[in-house]
Amino acid sequence: MPVVELSATPKGNGYQATVTFPDGVSMSSAETYPTVGEAIAAAAMKLLDMPDRLARLDQPSG
């Protein structure tokens, strides 16, 4: 099963949101968020803006 990771890493005075795909590609937000929860929520929203990447998760590998 493919794993997509949503994470928050410290940056400056807050946290940066990151989405990491099974192929190792990761995308981080340009913005920082005051809390871990807000950064994770931002990562989830960023993921929803990438329907083509989500569709590829359902395609057979090979």
C-alpha positions as CSV (number, residue, x, y, z in Angstrom):
1,M,0.0,0.0,0.0
2,P,1.4,3.4,-0.9
3,V,2.2,5.7,2.0
4,V,1.8,9.5,1.7
5,E,3.3,11.3,4.7
6,L,2.1,14.7,6.0
7,S,4.6,16.3,8.3
8,A,5.5,19.5,10.1
9,T,9.1,20.6,10.6
10,P,10.3,23.6,12.6
11,K,11.2,26.6,10.5
12,G,11.8,30.1,11.9
13,N,9.1,30.9,14.5
14,G,6.7,28.2,13.3
15,Y,6.4,25.0,11.3
16,Q,6.5,24.2,7.6
17,A,4.1,21.8,6.1
18,T,5.4,19.0,3.9
19,V,3.8,16.3,1.7
20,T,6.0,13.3,0.8
21,F,4.9,10.8,-1.8
22,P,5.9,7.1,-2.1
23,D,8.3,7.9,-4.9
24,G,10.3,10.1,-2.6
25,V,9.1,13.4,-4.1
26,S,8.3,15.9,-1.3
27,M,6.7,19.4,-1.5
28,S,6.9,21.9,1.3
29,S,4.9,25.0,1.9
30,A,6.4,28.4,1.4
31,E,4.5,29.6,4.4
32,T,5.1,28.8,8.1
33,Y,2.3,28.0,10.5
34,P,2.3,28.8,14.3
35,T,1.4,25.2,15.3
36,V,2.1,21.7,14.3
37,G,-1.7,21.1,13.8
38,E,-2.0,24.0,11.4
39,A,1.0,22.9,9.4
40,I,-0.4,19.3,9.1
41,A,-3.8,20.7,8.0
42,A,-2.1,22.9,5.4
43,A,-0.2,19.8,4.1
44,A,-3.5,18.0,3.8
45,M,-5.0,20.9,1.9
46,K,-2.0,21.0,-0.4
47,L,-2.5,17.2,-1.1
48,L,-6.1,17.8,-2.1
49,D,-4.9,20.3,-4.7
50,M,-3.0,17.5,-6.5
51,P,-5.7,15.2,-7.8
52,D,-3.4,13.9,-10.5
53,R,-0.9,12.7,-8.0
54,L,-3.6,11.1,-5.9
55,A,-5.0,9.3,-9.0
56,R,-1.5,7.8,-9.7
57,L,-1.6,6.1,-6.3
58,D,-4.3,3.8,-7.6
59,Q,-2.5,2.8,-10.8
60,P,-0.7,-0.5,-10.8
61,S,3.1,-0.1,-10.6
62,G,5.3,-1.7,-13.1
